[in-house]
Amino acid sequence: MERSAHIERKTNETNIQLSLEIDGEGRADLETGVPFLEHMLDLFTKHGQFNLSVNAKGDIEVDDHHTTEDIGICLGQALREALGDKRGIKRYGNAFVPMDEALAQVVVDLSNRPHLEMRAEFPQQKVGTFDTELVHEFLWKLALEARMNLHVIVHYGKNTHHMIEAVFKALARALDEATTIDPRIKGVPSTKGML
C-alpha cells in the first residue's frame, strides 16, 4: 500500500504544491523562498525517511509568516491523507535528539485529536531572517491539520539554530516511529475501534 498524498493550496498570500511519501528514502525537493524553513524541512525529511516535495510561492516580501504557516497546513493535510484509516500503525512516537549543547524531545500521538503542547524558549528572536516564533506557528498548524497530539520540549540549549534543528529532527524521528506499520497490530491501535 502506497502511503502518499499531494496537496495544493492557493490563497491571495500563497500558492503551494506539496507531496509527501511516508515510506520514502529521505529525499527532499524544496523551493519555498524561506531558506531556514527549507533547511529544517530537509532535516525533517532525511531523519524521518520520508520523501517530501514542496513548491511554495508566498508573500515573503512582507515576511515569512504566511508561507511557513501554509506549508505547515499542507504538510499536516498530506500526513493525514497519506495515513488513511491508520490500520496497523504504531500510533505513538517519542524521540530525544541532541544537537551539540541543545536537547529536544518530541512525542506524538496520531490520535485524531489535535493539540500542541510546546515548551521551548529560544534565546534569539531570529535565525538569519527567520522569526523563531514561526516554529510554534508551523507546528501548531501541522498538529491541527494532521489531527495529532504533538508535544515538543526543548530541555535546554543556548544556540537557537541548534535548538530548532533538534526539534525538527526529533519530530521526524517521532513521526517515523508513530507511522511505522506493526504487523502485530490488527486494525487500528485504539479500543474505540477507530482513530
C-alpha positions in Angstrom: 0.0 0.0 0.0 1.5 3.3 -1.0 1.1 5.9 1.7 1.4 9.2 -0.1 -0.6 12.4 -0.7 -0.5 15.5 -2.9 -1.9 18.8 -1.5 -2.5 22.1 -3.4 -3.3 25.3 -1.6 -3.8 28.6 -3.3 -4.7 31.8 -1.4 -4.1 35.5 -2.0 -1.0 35.1 0.1 0.5 31.8 -1.0 0.5 29.2 -3.8 1.7 25.8 -2.6 2.1 22.3 -4.1 3.2 19.7 -1.6 3.7 15.9 -2.0 4.6 13.5 0.8 5.5 9.9 0.8 5.6 8.4 4.3 7.6 5.3 3.2 10.5 7.1 1.4 14.2 7.3 1.3 14.7 10.8 2.9 14.5 12.6 -0.4 13.6 16.3 -0.4 12.8 18.7 -3.2 12.2 22.1 -1.7 11.6 25.5 -3.1 9.9 27.8 -0.7 11.7 31.2 -0.7 12.3 30.7 3.1 15.9 29.3 3.4 15.8 28.4 7.1 12.5 26.6 6.8 13.9 24.7 3.8 16.9 23.7 5.9 14.5 22.4 8.7 12.3 20.5 6.2 15.3 18.9 4.6 16.4 17.6 8.0 12.8 16.5 8.8 12.7 14.5 5.5 16.1 12.9 5.9 15.6 11.9 9.6 12.0 10.7 9.1 12.9 8.7 5.9 10.1 10.5 4.1 10.0 11.8 0.6 8.9 15.4 0.5 8.4 17.9 -2.3 7.4 21.5 -1.6 7.0 24.2 -4.2 5.7 27.4 -2.5 5.4 30.9 -3.6 4.3 33.4 -0.9 4.4 37.0 0.0 7.8 36.8 1.5 8.4 40.4 0.7 6.0 41.0 3.7 7.6 38.3 5.9 7.9 34.5 6.1 4.7 34.1 8.2 2.1 33.1 5.6 4.4 30.8 3.7 5.6 29.0 6.8 2.0 28.7 8.2 0.6 27.4 5.0 3.3 24.8 4.4 2.5 23.6 7.9 -1.2 23.3 6.9 -0.3 21.4 3.7 2.1 19.1 5.4 -0.5 18.3 8.1 -3.2 17.6 5.5 -0.8 15.4 3.5 0.2 13.4 6.5 -3.4 12.8 7.5 -4.4 11.8 4.0 -1.4 9.6 3.4 -2.2 7.7 6.7 -5.7 6.8 5.5 -7.6 4.8 8.2 -4.3 4.3 10.1 -4.7 0.5 10.2 -1.6 -1.2 11.7 0.4 1.9 12.7 2.2 2.2 16.0 0.3 5.5 16.6 2.7 6.8 19.2 6.2 8.1 18.7 8.9 9.5 21.0 12.3 10.9 20.2 15.1 12.7 22.0 17.6 14.4 19.7 20.7 16.2 20.9 22.3 18.9 18.7 25.6 20.0 20.3 24.5 21.8 23.6 20.8 21.5 22.9 18.4 18.6 23.7 14.9 18.4 22.2 12.2 15.8 22.8 9.1 15.3 20.6 6.2 13.0 21.5 3.3 12.4 19.1 0.0 10.5 19.2 -1.7 10.2 15.8 -5.0 10.2 17.7 -7.3 12.3 15.5 -7.3 14.8 18.4 -5.3 17.9 17.5 -3.2 19.5 20.3 0.1 21.2 20.5 2.0 21.5 23.8 5.3 23.3 23.3 7.8 24.1 26.0 10.7 25.9 24.3 12.3 29.3 25.0 14.6 30.4 22.2 17.3 32.9 23.2 17.1 34.7 19.8 14.0 36.1 18.0 15.6 35.4 14.6 17.8 32.9 12.9 19.1 34.6 9.9 15.9 36.3 8.5 13.6 33.7 10.0 11.4 34.7 13.0 11.7 32.0 15.6 8.1 32.5 16.7 7.2 30.9 13.4 8.3 27.5 14.7 5.3 27.4 17.0 3.1 28.6 14.2 4.3 25.8 11.9 4.0 23.1 14.5 0.5 24.2 15.6 -0.8 24.2 12.0 0.9 20.8 11.4 -0.7 19.3 14.5 -4.1 20.8 13.7 -4.3 19.6 10.1 -2.8 16.2 10.8 -5.1 15.9 13.8 -2.4 14.7 16.0 -1.3 15.3 19.6 2.1 16.9 19.5 4.3 17.6 22.5 7.6 19.5 21.9 10.0 20.1 24.8 13.4 21.7 24.4 15.1 20.6 27.6 18.0 23.0 27.3 20.2 24.8 24.8 22.0 28.1 24.1 22.2 28.3 20.4 18.7 29.0 18.8 19.6 27.3 15.5 20.7 24.1 17.3 17.6 24.1 19.4 15.2 24.4 16.5 17.2 21.9 14.4 16.9 19.4 17.3 13.2 19.9 17.4 12.7 19.2 13.6 15.0 16.1 13.8 13.1 14.8 16.9 9.8 15.5 15.1 10.9 13.5 12.1 12.0 10.5 14.2 8.9 10.5 16.4 6.7 10.6 13.3 8.7 7.9 11.7 8.1 5.7 14.7 4.4 6.5 15.0 3.7 5.9 11.3 5.5 2.6 11.3 3.3 -0.4 10.4 3.5 -3.1 13.2 2.3 -6.5 11.9 1.1 -7.4 15.4 -1.5 -4.7 15.3 -4.8 -5.8 13.8 -7.0 -2.9 12.7 -6.4 0.4 14.4 -4.5 0.8 17.7 -7.4 2.0 19.7 -10.1 0.4 22.0 -12.6 2.7 20.3 -12.1 0.8 17.0 -11.2 4.0 15.1 -8.8 6.9 15.2 
